[in-house]
Amino acid sequence: MTKKILLSVFLLPAAMAFAQQYGGMWIPTELNEKEMKDLGMKISAKDIFNTQKASIKDAVVQFNGGCTAEIISPKGLLLTNHHCGYGQIQAHSTVQNDLLSNGFWAQNMSTELPNPGVTVDFIVDIKDVSNQILEGTDNLTEPDLAKKISTNIEVYKNSQKTESFQSISVKPMYYGNKYYAYTIETYKDIRLVGAPPQSIGKFGSDTDNWVWPRHTGDFSMFRIYADKNNNPAEYSKDNVPYTPKHYLPVSIKDKNENDFTFVFGFPGKTTEYLPAIAVEKIMKEIDPAKIAVRDVALKTLDEKMRADDATRIKYASKFASVANYWKKWIGEVEGLKKSNAVEKKVMYEGSLVSKNSQVKATLDQLNKLYNDQSPFALNNAYYTEVIKNAETLKLASDYYTYISSVESGRMDEKELAKLKTKLTSFYKDYSAELDAKVTAKLLALYANKTAPQFLPAGFDKYKNEAQNIPIIEDISKNSIITGRTAVNGAMLSTDIEKAFSNQDKLIKTIKKDPVYQLYVSIRDTYMKTADPQFTSLQTKIDALQKTYMAQQIDTDKDRKFFPDANSTLRVTYGKVKGSTPRDAVSYGFQTHLAGVIEKYVPGDYEFDVPKKLIDLYNKKDFGNYKDKTGDVPVGFTATNHTTGGNSGSPVLDANGNLVGLNFDRQWEGTMSDINYDPRFSRNIMVDTKYILFIIDKYADSKWLIDEMKVIK
C-alpha cells in the first residue's frame, strides 16, 4: 500500500504536466504561444487576436447567446452546429413543410429565412481591468464587497466610449481575483441559409450523443446582414450581407494523427480548481439527482414523440436540450470515477499544504462548509430540476414571477410585452396533456427522493406515480395556466392578448388556479426550508474558493493557470488523436461515410439515412471531398479542451484554416469540465470535407461553396 501511494505521488507531477500541455482554455490576449508553437502552430498569437488589424477573432462570434459560429465567406456566411440552429430550423417547420426532416437550402440570398430575436456577438477588444474593479475592496466582505465591485464595474463601463451597437461586459476570472472587460458588437439580422435534414445533422441522435465513433453532420448555415454602412441593424429587406474584417479559409486537406489544431470559441462553464470535497459531492450526490429527474422526463416524452409526428416536431428541440446534459452528467460521473478525480485532488491538496501551511486552514473550512451544505444542495438539485422539467410547474413559476412583478410595481409595458412574447412561444411547443404525465411522474420522484423536512405538508399523497397521473391530469384540465380553461373569455394558450385584457381578473384567477397553488406549496416550502441555508453556505464557499484559488496560484509556481470557462472568448489547443478509453478498446481519430451506411436502419428515428446520400455513397460520387482512403471523412477527434458553448466553434489547423466544426466531446471524457484527463478527454468535430460534400453533392448548393476560399 505504501509503495502504491508513493508511486502515485511520484507520478502526479508528470501526469499534471501532460494535462497542462493539452488542457486549458486561454484568454486570447494571454495565449500560451510558445507551447502552441512547440506543438506545431505556424501562425503567431497576433494572427489569432489583434485589435490593430484583422485577425481570426474577427471571424468568430457567439451565436444567439449560447453557441459559437464562424464566418466562412466575404459575404457574412456563418457556420455553426445543426443543434445550435435547431430552434430556428424548428421554428420554420410545420407538419406540411418539415424542415427538420427534409432540410432547407436557400437557392439564393433572396430565399434566406429571417429569424427574429437571433443575434451574433463579436468581441472587439479584451482588457484586464482588475485594478479598476478591485480598487477599494481590500478587507471588504460580503455583501459590501459585491456592492463595491458592482459600483466599480458601472463606473468603468460609463467611462468608456462605445458605439450605439456596442456594449461592455465585465467578467470575473479566477473566482474574482481578476476582472476583464469585453467590448461587444451585436448583429441582429441573422438569416437561415442551409441545414441538412436531421437524418444527417442529428444522425445517431441521443444514442450517439457524447459517443465516439460518431457520424453526425452537425452543421447549419446562416448569414449576417447589416445596414448599408455594414453596421448592425434590425431586420429589414434593405439590409445587405455583412462584409467581415476576416473570414476563415476552409481546408479540405487530409488530416493525420498528431496534426496541431486549436479551437476558438465561447466555452460555457468549467470548475477545474474545486477542492476534492466538492468533486466528491458532485460525483456522488448532485449529478445522480439531476440524472434521475431527467431520466423520468425523457422516457415519458420519448414514448409520445415516437408515436406522434406532431409531438415529435413540437418537442424536438426541447427533448434534445434536456437529453444533452442528462447524458453528459452520466458520462461525467463515470469519468470522475475512472480518472480517480477525488484521489488526485486529495494528493494535489497535500502537495499544496506541504508548501504552504495556510492552505490547510482553507481546505478544512471548505470541507466543513460542503458537508454542512450537503442536504440543502441535494434538495436544491432535485427542486430546480423538477421545476425545470415539469413544464406545467415551470409555467406556474413564470406566472408567479409575473404576479410578484405586478404587485411590486416592477411590471411595465415593455416587460409585459416581453412576457407575452415568451409565453406565446412557450405555448406553441407545449402539450398540456403530455406534460401532465411528466409532472405526475416527477412529483412522485420528488416525494420519494426528498427528505421529509423539505416537503410540503401532506405531500406523501404524491408518492405513487400511477395514482398521480389521473390526479394531475384533472388538475391540468381545470387550469387556466395550462391553457385548457378560459380566463377573460380566452385561453392563454391561443389568445394571450385577450386573456391578459383584464389584468386584475387574470391575477385573481391565477391565484386560485390548482396548478399555481401546487407550485406555490412546493416553492414556499423550498424557500423556507432549504434555499436560505443553501445560499448562505454557498456565499461562504464562494468567498473561500476565491481564497483557495489565489493560494493555488501563489503556491504552485510550476503550474501555468488558465481561468475557468465563463462563456467568454477562449482558445484551446491540442492534437488530432484517437483514444483508448477502456481496456482492449482503441478508437481511431477519423470516421467515414462508410460508417454512416453501416449504422443505417431504414425508417429509424435516429439512424435513418436519406436515399440521396445512400446513392452518392453507392456511386462513390465524392468529388474533391474524399481522403486518401477513397472515402469521405465525417468526424474526427483531438485533445482540445472544450465544453458546452464550444458547440459550433471553428477548429483550425496550424495555419489558421478551418478544418472542422466542434460539436461534442467523447463520453468517457465529459468530466473534463471538472478534471481534464488527457487519457480520456477528446473533443469531437465534423470534418470540413463532409460539410462541403453535403453542401455540394447532397444539397446541390455549389453557389455557397463558390463564396468560400477552399484550400485543397
C-alpha positions in Angstrom: 0.0 0.0 0.0 2.8 2.5 0.9 4.6 1.8 -2.3 1.4 2.4 -4.3 0.8 5.8 -2.6 4.4 6.9 -3.1 4.2 5.8 -6.8 1.0 7.8 -7.2 2.6 10.9 -5.7 5.7 10.5 -7.8 3.7 10.2 -11.0 1.4 13.1 -10.2 3.6 16.0 -11.4 4.3 14.2 -14.7 0.6 13.5 -15.2 -0.3 17.1 -14.4 2.4 18.4 -16.7 0.9 16.3 -19.5 -2.6 17.6 -18.7 -1.4 21.2 -18.8 0.3 20.6 -22.1 -3.0 19.7 -23.7 -5.6 21.2 -21.3 -6.5 24.8 -20.9 -9.0 27.5 -22.0 -6.8 30.5 -22.6 -7.9 34.1 -22.8 -6.9 35.1 -26.4 -4.9 38.1 -25.2 -2.8 35.8 -22.9 -2.1 32.8 -25.1 0.5 30.2 -24.2 2.1 30.9 -27.6 5.4 29.0 -27.0 3.6 25.8 -26.2 1.3 26.2 -29.2 4.3 26.6 -31.5 6.1 23.7 -29.9 3.0 21.6 -30.7 3.1 22.8 -34.4 1.3 26.1 -34.8 2.7 28.1 -37.7 1.0 31.4 -37.1 1.5 33.9 -34.3 -0.7 34.9 -31.3 -1.2 38.3 -33.1 -2.8 36.5 -36.0 -5.3 35.0 -33.6 -6.2 38.1 -31.7 -5.3 41.6 -32.8 -7.1 44.9 -32.2 -4.9 46.8 -34.6 -5.6 44.8 -37.8 -7.8 42.0 -39.0 -7.3 38.7 -37.2 -9.0 35.4 -36.7 -11.1 36.7 -33.8 -12.9 38.9 -36.3 -14.4 35.7 -37.9 -15.6 34.1 -34.6 -18.9 35.1 -33.0 -21.1 34.0 -30.1 -24.3 32.6 -31.7 -27.6 33.5 -30.1 -26.0 33.8 -26.6 -25.1 30.1 -26.2 -23.1 28.6 -29.1 -20.2 29.7 -31.2 -20.2 30.3 -35.0 -17.7 31.5 -37.6 -17.7 33.5 -40.8 -16.5 31.5 -43.8 -17.0 33.9 -46.7 -16.6 37.6 -47.6 -20.4 37.8 -47.7 -21.0 37.1 -44.0 -21.8 33.4 -44.4 -21.9 31.8 -41.0 -21.3 28.2 -40.0 -22.4 26.7 -36.7 -23.8 23.4 -35.5 -27.1 21.9 -36.6 -28.1 21.6 -32.9 -27.2 25.3 -32.4 -29.6 26.3 -35.2 -32.1 23.6 -34.3 -34.6 26.0 -32.7 -34.6 28.2 -35.8 -35.0 25.3 -38.1 -37.8 24.0 -35.9 -39.5 27.5 -35.9 -39.7 27.4 -39.7 -41.0 23.8 -39.7 -44.6 22.6 -39.9 -46.1 19.2 -40.4 -46.7 20.1 -44.0 -43.2 21.6 -44.5 -41.0 19.8 -42.1 -37.6 21.4 -42.5 -36.3 19.3 -39.6 -36.9 16.1 -41.6 -36.4 17.5 -45.1 -33.6 20.0 -44.6 -33.5 23.5 -46.0 -31.3 25.1 -48.6 -31.8 28.6 -49.9 -31.3 28.8 -53.6 -30.1 32.4 -53.4 -29.9 35.2 -50.9 -33.4 36.3 -51.5 -34.8 33.0 -50.2 -32.8 33.0 -46.9 -35.1 33.0 -43.9 -35.2 35.7 -41.2 -35.0 34.7 -37.5 -36.4 37.4 -35.2 -34.5 37.6 -31.9 -31.4 35.7 -33.0 -28.2 37.6 -32.5 -24.4 37.2 -33.0 -21.8 38.9 -30.9 -18.3 39.9 -32.0 -15.6 40.6 -29.4 -13.9 43.8 -30.4 -11.5 44.1 -27.5 -10.5 42.5 -24.2 -8.8 44.4 -21.4 -7.5 43.4 -18.0 -9.3 45.8 -15.7 -8.6 44.1 -12.4 -7.0 47.2 -10.8 -10.1 49.4 -11.6 -12.6 46.9 -10.5 -10.9 45.7 -7.3 -10.0 49.3 -6.2 -11.1 50.0 -2.7 -12.1 46.4 -2.0 -9.3 45.4 0.4 -10.6 43.9 3.6 -14.3 44.1 2.5 -16.5 41.1 3.0 -20.0 40.2 1.6 -22.3 41.9 0.9 -20.2 45.1 1.0 -17.6 43.5 -1.4 -20.2 42.7 -4.0 -21.7 46.2 -3.8 -18.3 47.9 -4.2 -17.3 45.7 -7.2 -20.7 46.3 -8.8 -20.2 50.1 -8.3 -16.7 49.9 -9.8 -17.9 48.0 -12.8 -20.6 50.6 -13.5 -18.1 53.4 -13.1 -15.7 51.7 -15.6 -18.4 50.9 -18.1 -19.7 54.5 -18.0 -16.2 55.8 -18.6 -15.8 54.0 -21.9 -16.9 55.4 -25.2 -18.9 53.0 -27.3 -21.0 53.0 -30.5 -24.8 52.6 -30.2 -24.5 49.0 -31.3 -21.7 48.2 -28.8 -21.8 47.1 -25.2 -19.2 46.4 -22.5 -19.3 43.3 -20.3 -17.0 42.9 -17.3 -16.4 39.4 -16.2 -14.6 37.9 -13.1 -11.8 35.4 -13.6 -10.1 33.1 -11.1 -13.1 33.3 -8.8 -13.0 37.1 -8.6 -9.2 37.5 -8.2 -9.1 39.3 -11.6 -11.6 41.1 -13.9 -11.7 41.5 -17.7 -13.7 43.9 -19.8 -15.1 42.8 -23.2 -16.2 45.2 -25.9 -19.0 43.6 -27.8 -20.7 44.3 -31.2 -24.1 42.7 -31.6 -25.7 42.0 -35.0 -29.5 41.3 -35.1 -30.4 40.3 -38.7 -29.4 36.7 -38.9 -30.9 34.6 -41.7 -31.1 30.8 -42.2 -29.2 29.8 -45.3 -29.0 26.0 -45.1 -29.4 22.9 -42.9 -29.2 19.2 -43.8 -32.1 17.0 -42.8 -31.9 15.8 -39.2 -31.1 12.3 -40.5 -27.7 13.9 -41.4 -27.4 16.8 -38.9 -28.7 14.8 -36.0 -27.7 11.3 -37.2 -27.4 9.0 -34.2 -29.5 11.4 -32.2 -29.5 10.5 -28.5 -27.9 7.1 -28.8 -24.8 8.5 -30.3 -24.8 11.8 -28.3 -21.5 12.2 -26.5 -20.3 9.0 -28.1 -17.4 8.1 -30.4 -17.2 6.8 -33.1 -19.5 9.5 -34.4 -21.1 10.0 -37.8 -23.1 13.2 -37.4 -23.1 16.0 -39.9 -23.8 18.5 -37.1 -23.8 21.8 -39.1 -26.1 24.5 -40.2 -25.5 27.8 -42.1 -26.8 31.3 -41.5 -25.8 34.7 -42.9 -25.2 38.0 -41.1 -27.0 41.0 -42.6 -26.1 44.7 -41.9 -27.2 48.1 -42.9 -25.6 49.9 -45.9 -22.8 51.1 -43.6 -22.0 47.5 -42.6 -23.3 48.2 -39.1 -25.8 46.2 -37.0 -29.4 46.8 -37.7 -32.8 45.2 -37.0 -34.2 43.0 -39.8 -35.0 44.9 -43.0 -35.4 43.8 -46.6 -33.0 46.7 -47.4 -30.2 45.2 -45.3 -27.2 43.7 -47.1 -24.8 40.8 -46.4 -22.3 41.7 -43.8 -18.7 42.3 -45.0 -16.3 40.8 -42.4 -12.9 42.1 -41.5 -11.7 38.5 -41.7 -13.2 35.2 -42.8 -11.8 31.7 -42.4 -10.4 29.8 -45.4 -11.8 26.3 -45.5 -9.3 23.5 -45.8 -10.1 20.1 -47.3 -6.6 18.7 -46.9 -6.3 15.3 -45.4 -5.7 15.0 -41.7 -3.1 13.0 -39.9 -2.8 11.9 -36.3 -0.8 14.4 -34.2 -1.7 17.3 -36.5 -1.9 20.6 -34.5 -5.4 22.0 -34.0 -6.9 24.8 -32.0 -10.4 25.7 -31.1 -11.6 29.3 -30.9 -15.0 29.9 -29.2 -17.1 30.6 -26.1 -16.9 27.7 -23.6 -19.7 27.9 -21.1 -18.5 26.8 -17.7 -15.8 24.7 -16.1 -14.7 24.2 -12.5 -11.2 22.9 -12.7 -10.0 24.3 -9.4 -12.5 22.9 -6.9 -11.4 21.1 -3.7 -11.7 17.3 -3.5 -14.8 17.5 -1.3 -16.7 19.5 -3.9 -15.9 17.0 -6.7 -17.0 14.1 -4.4 -20.4 15.8 -3.8 -20.9 16.3 -7.5 -20.0 12.7 -8.3 -22.0 11.0 -5.5 -24.9 13.3 -4.9 -25.7 16.2 -7.2 -25.2 14.7 -10.6 -27.1 11.5 -9.8 -30.1 13.6 -8.5 -30.2 15.6 -11.8 -29.8 12.5 -13.9 -32.7 10.8 -12.1 -35.1 13.7 -12.8 -34.3 14.0 -16.5 -34.4 10.2 -16.9 -38.1 10.2 -16.0 -38.9 13.3 -18.1 -37.1 11.9 -21.2 -38.6 8.5 -21.1 -42.1 9.9 -20.9 -41.5 12.4 -23.8 -39.8 9.8 -26.0 -42.7 7.4 -25.8 -45.1 10.0 -27.2 -42.7 11.5 -29.7 -42.0 8.2 -31.3 -45.8 7.6 -31.7 -46.8 11.0 -33.0 -45.1 13.2 -35.6 -46.8 16.4 -34.4 -45.4 15.9 -30.9 -42.0 15.0 -32.3 -41.8 18.3 -34.1 -43.2 20.3 -31.2 -40.9 18.8 -28.6 -37.8 18.1 -30.8 -35.7 21.0 -29.7 -36.7 20.7 -26.0 -36.1 17.0 -25.9 -32.6 17.4 -27.4 -31.8 20.1 -24.9 -32.9 18.0 -21.9 -31.2 14.9 -23.2 -27.9 16.6 -23.8 -26.9 17.3 -20.3 -28.6 14.2 -18.9 -26.2 12.0 -20.9 -23.3 14.4 -20.2 -23.8 14.1 -16.4 -23.9 10.3 -16.7 -20.5 10.3 -18.5 -19.2 12.9 -16.1 -19.9 10.7 -13.1 -18.3 7.7 -14.7 -15.3 9.8 -15.9 -14.7 11.2 -12.5 -14.6 7.7 -11.0 -12.4 6.3 -13.8 -9.9 9.2 -13.7 -9.7 9.0 -9.9 -10.5 12.7 -9.7 -11.2 12.9 -6.0 -8.0 11.0 -5.1 -5.9 13.2 -7.5 -7.4 16.3 -5.8 -6.6 15.0 -2.4 -3.0 14.4 -3.4 -2.7 17.8 -5.0 -4.1 19.4 -1.9 -1.5 17.5 0.1 1.3 18.9 -2.1 0.0 22.5 -1.7 -0.2 22.1 2.1 3.3 20.9 2.2 4.4 24.1 0.6 2.0 26.5 2.3 0.5 25.7 5.7 -2.2 28.3 5.2 -3.8 26.2 2.6 -4.8 23.6 5.2 -7.0 26.0 7.1 -8.8 27.0 3.9 -9.3 23.3 3.0 -10.6 22.4 6.5 -13.1 25.2 6.3 -14.2 24.2 2.8 -14.7 20.6 3.9 -16.9 21.6 6.7 -19.0 24.0 4.6 -19.6 21.5 1.9 -20.7 18.8 4.4 -23.0 21.3 6.2 -24.5 22.3 2.8 -24.9 18.8 1.5 -28.6 18.1 2.4 -29.6 21.6 1.2 -27.6 21.2 -2.0 -29.3 17.9 -2.7 -32.7 19.4 -2.2 -31.7 22.3 -4.5 -30.7 19.8 -7.2 -34.0 17.9 -7.1 -36.1 21.1 -6.7 -34.6 23.0 -9.6 -34.6 20.0 -12.0 -38.2 19.1 -11.2 -39.5 22.7 -11.7 -37.4 23.0 -14.9 -38.5 19.7 -16.5 -42.2 19.6 -15.4 -43.2 22.3 -17.8 -46.6 22.8 -16.2 -44.8 23.8 -13.0 -42.3 25.9 -15.0 -45.3 27.8 -16.4 -46.7 28.3 -12.9 -43.3 29.7 -11.9 -43.4 32.2 -14.8 -46.8 33.4 -13.6 -45.6 33.6 -10.0 -42.9 36.0 -11.2 -45.4 37.9 -13.2 -47.7 38.4 -10.3 -44.8 39.4 -8.0 -43.7 42.0 -10.5 -47.2 43.5 -10.9 -47.7 43.7 -7.1 -44.3 45.3 -6.5 -44.8 47.8 -9.4 -42.0 46.4 -11.5 -44.1 45.3 -14.4 -44.1 48.0 -17.1 -45.4 47.8 -20.6 -42.1 46.7 -22.0 -41.7 43.9 -19.6 -45.3 42.8 -20.1 -44.8 42.7 -23.9 -41.6 40.5 -23.3 -43.6 38.2 -21.1 -46.4 37.8 -23.6 -43.9 37.0 -26.4 -42.2 34.4 -24.2 -45.5 32.8 -23.2 -46.8 32.7 -26.7 -43.6 31.0 -27.8 -43.8 28.6 -24.9 -47.4 27.5 -25.6 -46.7 26.9 -29.3 -44.5 24.0 -28.3 -46.3 22.8 -25.2 -48.7 19.9 -24.8 -50.6 20.2 -21.5 -51.8 16.6 -21.8 -48.4 15.2 -22.3 -46.8 17.3 -19.6 -49.4 16.3 -17.1 -47.9 12.8 -17.3 -44.4 14.2 -17.0 -45.4 16.3 -14.0 -47.2 13.4 -12.3 -44.1 11.2 -12.6 -41.7 13.9 -11.4 -43.9 14.7 -8.4 -43.6 11.0 -7.4 -39.9 11.1 -7.7 -39.6 14.4 -5.7 -41.9 12.9 -3.0 -39.8 9.7 -2.7 -36.3 11.2 -3.0 -36.7 14.3 -0.9 -36.1 14.3 2.8 -39.5 14.9 4.7 -38.4 18.2 6.2 -38.1 19.7 2.7 -41.6 18.6 1.6 -45.0 20.5 1.9 -47.4 19.1 4.5 -49.4 16.1 3.0 -47.0 15.7 0.1 -46.9 11.9 0.7 -50.0 11.6 -1.4 -47.9 12.1 -4.5 -45.6 9.1 -3.8 -47.5 6.7 -6.1 -46.7 7.5 -9.7 -49.7 5.6 -11.2 -52.1 7.3 -8.8 -50.6 10.7 -9.6 -51.4 10.6 -13.4 -55.2 11.0 -13.1 -54.9 13.5 -10.2 -52.5 15.8 -12.2 -54.5 15.3 -15.4 -57.6 16.5 -13.6 -55.7 19.5 -12.1 -54.4 20.3 -15.6 -57.8 20.2 -17.2 -59.1 22.7 -14.7 -56.2 25.1 -15.0 -56.0 28.4 -17.0 -52.2 28.1 -16.7 -52.2 25.0 -18.9 -54.3 26.8 -21.4 -57.2 24.3 -21.1 -59.6 26.6 -19.3 -60.5 30.2 -20.3 -59.9 33.5 -18.5 -61.3 36.8 -19.7 -63.1 34.8 -22.4 -59.9 33.3 -23.9 -57.3 30.6 -23.5 -53.8 31.7 -22.5 -52.5 29.1 -25.0 -54.3 30.5 -28.0 -55.2 34.2 -27.4 -52.8 35.7 -24.9 -53.8 39.3 -25.6 -57.5 38.7 -24.7 -56.6 36.5 -21.8 -54.5 39.4 -20.4 -57.2 42.0 -21.2 -58.3 42.3 -17.6 -55.2 42.0 -15.5 -56.9 42.2 -12.1 -59.2 39.3 -13.0 -56.4 37.4 -14.5 -54.3 37.6 -11.4 -57.2 36.7 -9.1 -57.9 33.7 -11.3 -54.3 32.6 -11.4 -54.0 32.7 -7.6 -57.0 30.3 -7.3 -55.6 28.0 -10.1 -54.9 24.4 -8.9 -51.6 24.2 -10.8 -50.5 27.6 -9.4 -51.4 26.5 -5.8 -49.5 23.2 -6.2 -46.4 25.1 -7.4 -46.6 27.7 -4.7 -46.8 25.0 -2.0 -43.6 23.3 -3.3 -41.9 26.7 -3.8 -42.8 28.1 -0.4 -41.6 25.0 1.4 -38.3 25.0 -0.6 -37.7 28.7 0.1 -38.4 28.3 3.8 -36.6 25.0 4.5 -33.7 24.8 2.0 -32.9 27.9 -0.1 -31.7 30.3 2.6 -29.4 27.7 4.1 -28.1 26.6 0.7 -27.5 30.2 -0.4 -25.9 31.3 2.8 -23.4 28.4 2.8 -22.7 28.9 -0.9 -21.8 32.5 -0.3 -19.2 31.4 2.3 -18.0 28.7 -0.1 -17.5 31.1 -2.9 -15.6 33.5 -0.7 -13.3 30.7 0.4 -12.9 29.4 -3.1 -11.6 32.8 -4.1 -9.0 32.5 -1.3 -8.2 28.9 -2.3 -7.8 29.9 -6.0 -5.3 32.7 -5.0 -3.4 30.2 -2.8 -3.1 27.7 -5.6 -1.6 30.3 -7.9 0.7 31.7 -5.2 1.8 28.3 -4.0 2.2 26.2 -7.2 4.8 28.1 -9.1 5.4 25.3 -11.6 1.8 25.3 -12.9 0.6 27.7 -15.6 -3.0 28.5 -14.7 -5.9 29.5 -17.0 -9.2 30.9 -15.8 -12.2 28.6 -15.7 -14.6 29.0 -18.6 -17.4 31.5 -18.2 -18.9 32.0 -21.7 -16.1 34.4 -22.7 -13.9 34.0 -25.8 -11.2 31.4 -25.3 -8.6 29.4 -27.2 -7.8 25.8 -26.5 -5.3 23.7 -28.5 -4.1 20.1 -28.9 -3.5 17.4 -31.5 -5.6 15.2 -33.7 -5.7 12.0 -31.8 -7.6 8.7 -31.3 -8.1 7.2 -27.9 -8.0 4.1 -25.7 -10.8 4.8 -23.2 -11.1 1.2 -21.8 -9.1 -2.0 -21.6 -8.7 -3.5 -25.1 -10.8 -0.8 -26.7 -9.0 1.5 -29.1 -10.5 4.2 -31.3 -9.1 5.8 -34.4 -9.3 9.6 -34.8 -11.4 9.6 -38.0 -14.8 8.3 -39.1 -16.0 8.0 -42.7 -19.2 7.9 -44.7 -19.0 4.1 -44.8 -19.7 4.2 -41.1 -22.9 6.1 -41.7 -24.1 3.4 -44.1 -23.0 0.7 -41.6 -25.3 2.3 -38.9 -28.2 2.8 -41.3 -31.5 1.5 -40.1 -34.4 2.2 -42.6 -37.1 4.4 -41.1 -35.4 4.6 -37.7 -35.9 7.7 -35.6 -32.1 8.0 -35.0 -30.3 6.1 -37.8 -32.3 6.6 -41.0 -30.3 7.9 -43.9 -31.6 9.9 -46.9 -31.8 7.9 -50.1 -29.8 10.5 -52.0 -26.9 10.1 -49.5 -27.0 6.4 -50.0 -27.0 6.8 -53.7 -24.0 9.1 -53.6 -22.2 6.6 -51.4 -23.0 3.7 -53.7 -21.9 5.6 -56.8 -18.8 6.8 -54.9 -19.7 10.3 -56.2 -17.4 12.0 -53.7 -15.9 14.8 -55.8 -12.9 16.6 -54.1 -14.1 15.5 -50.7 -12.7 12.0 -50.3 -9.4 11.4 -48.4 -6.6 9.0 -49.1 -8.8 6.1 -48.1 -11.1 6.9 -51.1 -14.0 7.6 -48.7 -15.4 10.9 -47.3 -14.3 11.6 -43.8 -17.2 12.6 -41.5 -15.8 13.3 -38.0 -12.5 13.3 -36.1 -11.3 13.7 -32.5 -8.5 15.7 -30.9 -7.2 16.6 -27.4 -8.7 20.2 -27.4 -10.2 21.1 -24.0 -13.7 22.0 -24.8 -17.1 22.3 -23.1 -20.7 23.5 -23.7 -20.7 26.7 -25.6 -17.9 25.5 -27.8 -20.6 23.9 -29.9 -20.1 25.4 -33.4 -16.6 26.6 -32.6 -14.1 26.6 -35.5 -11.4 24.0 -35.4 -8.3 25.5 -37.1 -5.1 24.0 -38.3 -1.5 25.2 -37.8 -2.0 27.9 -40.4 -5.4 29.2 -39.2 -7.5 27.4 -41.8 -10.9 25.9 -40.9 -10.6 22.1 -40.8 -13.6 21.1 -38.6 -16.6 22.2 -36.6 -16.6 21.3 -32.9 -19.8 19.8 -31.7 -19.3 17.3 -28.9 -17.0 15.5 -26.5 -16.2 11.9 -26.1 -18.4 10.4 -23.4 -15.6 8.9 -21.4 -14.1 12.4 -21.1 -17.0 14.6 -20.2 -15.6 15.0 -16.7 -13.1 17.4 -18.3 -15.3 20.3 -17.0 -14.0 19.4 -13.6 -11.0 17.2 -14.1 -9.3 17.3 -17.5 -7.5 14.0 -18.2 -5.5 13.7 -21.4 -6.0 9.9 -21.5 -9.8 10.2 -22.0 -10.6 13.8 -22.9 -11.4 14.2 -26.6 -13.4 16.8 -28.5 -15.5 15.6 -31.5 -15.7 17.6 -34.7 -17.4 17.4 -38.1 -14.8 17.3 -40.8 -14.9 20.2 -43.3 -14.7 17.6 -46.1 -18.0 16.2 -45.0 -19.6 19.7 -44.6 -18.6 20.7 -48.1 -19.6 17.3 -49.5 -23.1 17.7 -48.1 -23.4 21.3 -49.4 -22.1 20.5 -52.8 -23.1 16.9 -53.7 -26.1 16.3 -51.5 -27.8 19.8 -51.4 -26.7 20.9 -54.9 -25.8 24.3 -53.4 -22.4 24.9 -55.0 -23.2 28.6 -55.0 -22.3 28.5 -51.3 -19.1 26.7 -52.0 -18.2 29.4 -54.6 -18.4 32.0 -51.8 -15.7 30.3 -49.8 -12.0 30.2 -50.1 -11.3 26.5 -50.3 -7.8 25.2 -49.5 -7.3 22.0 -51.4 
